[in-house]
């Protein structure tokens, strides 16, 4: 009976008959649409039969694949697709299992057409939003198979491109199907990301190589229809755009590994392109996570070649520019600390010639020019990161970098012990260049916060060094910080301008904070400008920067008192150039004269006092006739023609008395104007004070000796005469020499004496101090009076005694 049922078609289950009817006799006729509509209606009416329909279709498809009847295979997949699109019921999960089984069967086939067919069906399925979740569905096979298709090496290039594109579309489908479903397998796991991301990057990279060749017009038109590179980039962007906070690391790590494994950092172009896609695709609040991973990768490659590290730094530079304010994240100083550490390591490598400090034959050869290129890239990156920060954070970064610059006696050496002074100078220059980048475009309304004492003093201390490059960098930093209206470029060339209105200077009224800043730090700035002009190694660039600094001070921070001081400073520079005591070359003397002339020409027009302007113009006209080498147009040229300065006549000089007279009539402080400027040598500006701890102790000893009670009382003041003043001036030089010698001996004692001797000396001082303190306490401290009265001593003297409160006898009225 069973055999009869099997042979009789009318007795077969209805769903099987409906499935069979959708297949035509000739597969080229395609799907029988009328019968397909009947099957769809039946599946919607009896959803419990859907899983059986799927199983039967799967059975037929497997048979047709085995018999190479590919026409019927296509019809079966089309029917499966239509059923999937039409049915959204609770039983669809079982039907989906049959569908995925069929897709898997096609993907396992060797025929490219079947692989592409299976992929297209999977993509359609991925776009369907299911009503019910699936707890047991797995996509591991599809991730592996689609990734394999992305790396297809089929002989025919057209078919190879189609297979790769199918693989990319398949990965895109897997991501869409799983990324938002918490019940599905986590696509962000490293085991999946390590397959998906390299597959996409491989196609991006191969697309670049293909695009580099010039295609024919026919190829170009076909390419425009559907480009594998565009498809890959779109898929990659979609993947990154769906990444949540906790998944960024798993998505970016395979990118770093791919670039490492294929040596793609050195070319920079592809690496930069990859991270541009990443930075533009992820959510902006997650940008700092990518930056942190890049910084960590830079640290991990700290002993790799300079070209690799330079590639990573270049990517960091581009990424920071894209991320803008979100690039640094919460760990601001850690970002800059990592970049500064790379600068230090690069300087070490360049000086030692190896990555481990040894000179073994097996160590890698370091190319100095590559390390220098890396250092420049790191400095640019520091500036790029700083430009994304608000003002208050940039000030913190400036202080942080300043704290890293090695100053003899203050900061410990940042380089290896074998690098020496050359290494210290190198790191100083690089960190000051970093500060130049950080301060570029810095805008602040309060100069006291922009240039705090903790930053300004160490910065100016570098201005006293003999290294001309370091002094020039300090000037650039000062100009960036003080110039708030972009006037620096207008002062770059020193020249005599008859009408400064052509400069179109932007001038604002000096604020209260600016006045406080100049009152606190003005003398320091004047002194360092003066000393900068005294340096024999100063070049044309130095004098141009000094002129720009004088001009910026006049425009940004000048009140009436500052204007007077700046004029006094300019006249002091003229005296400096005339001085026979200073050993200055002819060029430097002429340059200082020219600098003073150019600045006085500027300040007289800013003050708008006609008589002042007239005197300056008269002297300049005389110089143009008699001494053109005292003017900037003849000094600051490529080949200046200078003569010896044996005798300088009075009419070519600016007269302090004349200037005081004309400005006094306009309300300026004549007493201050008439006083020649003399630079103040303060302890805060002396590097010698900070060279060692021994000098600090010597200062303490000096203070103790001055305040010692055993010191003899002062002799009565003697009558002050001209001879007394003359002797005091003559003797002051000898006194300074004696003082310097005494300080040197004290320092030498603390540096070279045995520990026991120093300990005994300090112990004696401590005992003396304690005895003095005891004397003071005995005199000033009295015991509190006792309510019980005084106690008579044995010698008839009354003696106060402090009684505990529980023994005190209070009057009755005081007791409750």
Secondary structure as the mmCIF struct_conf table of DSSP 4:
data_model
#
loop_
_struct_conf.conf_type_id
_struct_conf.id
_struct_conf.beg_label_comp_id
_struct_conf.beg_label_asym_id
_struct_conf.beg_label_seq_id
_struct_conf.end_label_comp_id
_struct_conf.end_label_asym_id
_struct_conf.end_label_seq_id
HELX_RH_AL_P HELX_RH_AL_P1 UNK A 2 UNK A 7
HELX_RH_3T_P HELX_RH_3T_P1 UNK A 9 UNK A 11
BEND BEND1 UNK A 12 UNK A 12
HELX_RH_AL_P HELX_RH_AL_P2 UNK A 14 UNK A 21
TURN_TY1_P TURN_TY1_P1 UNK A 22 UNK A 22
BEND BEND2 UNK A 23 UNK A 23
BEND BEND3 UNK A 25 UNK A 26
HELX_RH_3T_P HELX_RH_3T_P2 UNK A 27 UNK A 29
HELX_RH_AL_P HELX_RH_AL_P3 UNK A 33 UNK A 45
HELX_RH_3T_P HELX_RH_3T_P3 UNK A 47 UNK A 49
HELX_RH_AL_P HELX_RH_AL_P4 UNK A 50 UNK A 66
TURN_TY1_P TURN_TY1_P2 UNK A 67 UNK A 68
HELX_RH_AL_P HELX_RH_AL_P5 UNK A 70 UNK A 86
BEND BEND4 UNK A 89 UNK A 89
TURN_TY1_P TURN_TY1_P3 UNK A 90 UNK A 91
HELX_RH_AL_P HELX_RH_AL_P6 UNK A 92 UNK A 107
TURN_TY1_P TURN_TY1_P4 UNK A 108 UNK A 108
BEND BEND5 UNK A 109 UNK A 110
HELX_RH_AL_P HELX_RH_AL_P7 UNK A 112 UNK A 126
TURN_TY1_P TURN_TY1_P5 UNK A 127 UNK A 127
BEND BEND6 UNK A 131 UNK A 132
BEND BEND7 UNK A 135 UNK A 136
HELX_RH_AL_P HELX_RH_AL_P8 UNK A 140 UNK A 150
TURN_TY1_P TURN_TY1_P6 UNK A 151 UNK A 151
BEND BEND8 UNK A 155 UNK A 156
HELX_RH_AL_P HELX_RH_AL_P9 UNK A 157 UNK A 178
TURN_TY1_P TURN_TY1_P7 UNK A 179 UNK A 180
TURN_TY1_P TURN_TY1_P8 UNK A 182 UNK A 183
BEND BEND9 UNK A 184 UNK A 184
TURN_TY1_P TURN_TY1_P9 UNK A 187 UNK A 188
BEND BEND10 UNK A 189 UNK A 189
HELX_RH_AL_P HELX_RH_AL_P10 UNK A 190 UNK A 212
BEND BEND11 UNK A 213 UNK A 213
HELX_RH_AL_P HELX_RH_AL_P11 UNK A 217 UNK A 225
HELX_RH_AL_P HELX_RH_AL_P12 UNK A 228 UNK A 241
TURN_TY1_P TURN_TY1_P10 UNK A 242 UNK A 242
HELX_RH_3T_P HELX_RH_3T_P4 UNK A 245 UNK A 247
HELX_RH_AL_P HELX_RH_AL_P13 UNK A 248 UNK A 261
TURN_TY1_P TURN_TY1_P11 UNK A 262 UNK A 263
TURN_TY1_P TURN_TY1_P12 UNK A 265 UNK A 267
HELX_RH_AL_P HELX_RH_AL_P14 UNK A 269 UNK A 281
BEND BEND12 UNK A 282 UNK A 282
HELX_RH_3T_P HELX_RH_3T_P5 UNK A 284 UNK A 286
HELX_RH_AL_P HELX_RH_AL_P15 UNK A 287 UNK A 300
TURN_TY1_P TURN_TY1_P13 UNK A 301 UNK A 303
BEND BEND13 UNK A 304 UNK A 304
HELX_RH_AL_P HELX_RH_AL_P16 UNK A 306 UNK A 323
HELX_RH_3T_P HELX_RH_3T_P6 UNK A 324 UNK A 326
BEND BEND14 UNK A 327 UNK A 328
TURN_TY1_P TURN_TY1_P14 UNK A 329 UNK A 330
HELX_RH_AL_P HELX_RH_AL_P17 UNK A 332 UNK A 352
BEND BEND15 UNK A 353 UNK A 357
TURN_TY1_P TURN_TY1_P15 UNK A 361 UNK A 362
BEND BEND16 UNK A 363 UNK A 363
HELX_LH_PP_P HELX_LH_PP_P1 UNK A 364 UNK A 367
HELX_RH_AL_P HELX_RH_AL_P18 UNK A 368 UNK A 387
TURN_TY1_P TURN_TY1_P16 UNK A 388 UNK A 388
BEND BEND17 UNK A 389 UNK A 389
HELX_RH_AL_P HELX_RH_AL_P19 UNK A 391 UNK A 404
BEND BEND18 UNK A 405 UNK A 405
TURN_TY1_P TURN_TY1_P17 UNK A 408 UNK A 410
BEND BEND19 UNK A 411 UNK A 411
HELX_LH_PP_P HELX_LH_PP_P2 UNK A 412 UNK A 413
BEND BEND20 UNK A 415 UNK A 415
TURN_TY1_P TURN_TY1_P18 UNK A 417 UNK A 419
HELX_RH_AL_P HELX_RH_AL_P20 UNK A 420 UNK A 439
TURN_TY1_P TURN_TY1_P19 UNK A 440 UNK A 441
BEND BEND21 UNK A 445 UNK A 445
HELX_RH_AL_P HELX_RH_AL_P21 UNK A 447 UNK A 450
TURN_TY1_P TURN_TY1_P20 UNK A 451 UNK A 451
HELX_RH_AL_P HELX_RH_AL_P22 UNK A 453 UNK A 461
HELX_RH_3T_P HELX_RH_3T_P7 UNK A 462 UNK A 464
BEND BEND22 UNK A 465 UNK A 466
HELX_RH_AL_P HELX_RH_AL_P23 UNK A 468 UNK A 482
BEND BEND23 UNK A 484 UNK A 486
HELX_RH_3T_P HELX_RH_3T_P8 UNK A 488 UNK A 491
BEND BEND24 UNK A 492 UNK A 493
BEND BEND25 UNK A 498 UNK A 498
HELX_RH_3T_P HELX_RH_3T_P9 UNK A 500 UNK A 503
HELX_LH_PP_P HELX_LH_PP_P3 UNK A 509 UNK A 511
HELX_RH_AL_P HELX_RH_AL_P24 UNK A 512 UNK A 534
TURN_TY1_P TURN_TY1_P21 UNK A 536 UNK A 537
HELX_RH_AL_P HELX_RH_AL_P25 UNK A 540 UNK A 556
BEND BEND26 UNK A 557 UNK A 557
HELX_RH_AL_P HELX_RH_AL_P26 UNK A 560 UNK A 578
BEND BEND27 UNK A 580 UNK A 582
HELX_RH_AL_P HELX_RH_AL_P27 UNK A 586 UNK A 607
TURN_TY1_P TURN_TY1_P22 UNK A 608 UNK A 608
HELX_RH_AL_P HELX_RH_AL_P28 UNK A 610 UNK A 626
HELX_RH_3T_P HELX_RH_3T_P10 UNK A 628 UNK A 630
BEND BEND28 UNK A 631 UNK A 631
HELX_RH_AL_P HELX_RH_AL_P29 UNK A 632 UNK A 635
BEND BEND29 UNK A 636 UNK A 637
TURN_TY1_P TURN_TY1_P23 UNK A 638 UNK A 639
BEND BEND30 UNK A 646 UNK A 646
HELX_RH_3T_P HELX_RH_3T_P11 UNK A 650 UNK A 652
BEND BEND31 UNK A 653 UNK A 653
HELX_RH_AL_P HELX_RH_AL_P30 UNK A 656 UNK A 664
TURN_TY1_P TURN_TY1_P24 UNK A 665 UNK A 667
HELX_RH_AL_P HELX_RH_AL_P31 UNK A 670 UNK A 674
BEND BEND32 UNK A 675 UNK A 675
HELX_LH_PP_P HELX_LH_PP_P4 UNK A 676 UNK A 677
HELX_RH_3T_P HELX_RH_3T_P12 UNK A 683 UNK A 685
BEND BEND33 UNK A 687 UNK A 687
HELX_RH_3T_P HELX_RH_3T_P13 UNK A 688 UNK A 690
BEND BEND34 UNK A 691 UNK A 691
HELX_RH_AL_P HELX_RH_AL_P32 UNK A 693 UNK A 707
TURN_TY1_P TURN_TY1_P25 UNK A 709 UNK A 710
BEND BEND35 UNK A 711 UNK A 711
HELX_LH_PP_P HELX_LH_PP_P5 UNK A 712 UNK A 720
HELX_RH_AL_P HELX_RH_AL_P33 UNK A 722 UNK A 752
BEND BEND36 UNK A 753 UNK A 753
HELX_RH_AL_P HELX_RH_AL_P34 UNK A 755 UNK A 780
HELX_LH_PP_P HELX_LH_PP_P6 UNK A 783 UNK A 786
TURN_TY1_P TURN_TY1_P26 UNK A 787 UNK A 788
STRN STRN1 UNK A 791 UNK A 792
TURN_TY1_P TURN_TY1_P27 UNK A 794 UNK A 795
BEND BEND37 UNK A 796 UNK A 796
STRN STRN2 UNK A 798 UNK A 799
HELX_RH_3T_P HELX_RH_3T_P14 UNK A 805 UNK A 807
HELX_RH_3T_P HELX_RH_3T_P15 UNK A 812 UNK A 814
#
